[in-house]
């Protein structure tokens, strides 16, 4: 009986490993990650997704994602927030950069910048966008959330707090944004030490999370997500799609509007 139990356990672990590995392997096979990229020479130009500030008097809030740099891109994405106040002549970009910590003693980077830069050779895509009066109302709330980020003095790639933890923090602090982050934004489910239950980033449901490593999320915007070792399996019935580790969403594209 003991031998049979060990065989069952090994089989279960093998199936779990295969389920966790197949997505990143498919990302690798698809050529979506450039392992030869050099951060010093990698493309950081505009992707042409953001409206030009000089020609856009209305306020704009945008959230972007792009494959993480080098091998990290097999597993997930980097996310950031860009804001432009009414009649402003440029954007502020809010993100977490782990390499800032030794120099600045803070990982938070909130500076004027190109909002839709390629993320070191990885093309960004628009996760969410709000314009006009609604955006103008959100921007002070977003800036306040950025200033109050509780993990500015620490960074951990996995399972968080990392760059996606930061954007998820903003989303939870500004529920009117109703931001559903990509399911492969690893770190979004990290709720912090001693916290096991909280709102989903979109504010349209709730989640259980154990250190960002295991958990369950159920929300109108995100759908149903199962977190295993920080990566997500899931299903969205509202906009039919499946979620697989590394790959992210497969099916109908997520909507980018708030509300």
Secondary structure, DSSP 8 states (H G I E B T S, - for coil): -HHHHHHHHHHHHHHHHHHHHHHHHHHHHTT-S-TT--TTTS---B-S-S--GGG--S-EEEEEEEE-SGGGGGT-EEEEEEEE-TT-SS-EEEEE-GGGHHHHS--EEEEE--TTB-BTTB--EEEEEEEHHHHHHHHHHHHHHHHT-TTTT---SSSSSSHHHHHHHHHHH-GGG-----TT-TTTT---TT--EEE-TTSSEEEEEETTTEEEEEETTTEEEEEETTEEEEEETTTTEEEETTTEEEES----B--
